[in-house]
């Protein structure tokens, strides 16, 4: 009798546990939209052309949405490469979205681009356009190289921060005392 009672309790516990498992994935935090098809920690995506690396994106965490053909990533780092596959610049951002059909990358939150020649661009939002090979921002930007600083609202440049066009720009120079003075 006592053994039968234990079996009944065991069956009831297992049945209750199985009733709670319906095979549904939990809803994505903060999202009322579609659920991710894949969730990846330590995500890497590399774009090549004719066997040469163009850029490599790494993210701490990524959500892949197959139907929308996009990847939402957090803790983003993108390395841009030149014609001879040498590193030209590195972009970091809090989060980003990769549109897989066009390879466009939109990043936001503490966006920093550092070129290998020491030029640094900071902004809060930036887009990489695979078709044109340009990075763009419509937000406030700050570009620093050595003691020179340039600010503006919006920019377009090559990923190595050459051929840089800043809209509504102001240029500053650093005095020997370290103070930034606007050039007129």
C-alpha angles and dihedrals in degrees: 000000000000091000091050089052091052091050091051092051091047092050091048092051093048091046091051091049092049092048089060092054108076097159093248121136116234116259114263111261112263092003128114091172132083121325121248116257091212135017116201132186114203094022120189129184123178126192118205135179121199089347095307122117113243099175140344123208122201124183134183090224134005139187116206119209107192099187093050089039092226139122122213112203139184128202091029127194121175123186116200120206133202132225093284091045092254117146110260103175145343125226123198128186141161093244144351149176127230116203100209098201094057100020088230112156122204117189133181142178122056093356113190127176117191119187122205090248090063100259113140127196122191128187139137098245134025140168131209112209110202093193095059098027090231137126117220140185133182091191132087110293134193121198120192128187119168105310095340122098128186126185133185146140107268135357146190126205147148111269090256087060093245120128086035118180116189120187121221090004132183121195125213133188127203116238120221086260091058097252118138112232123188114241114230 
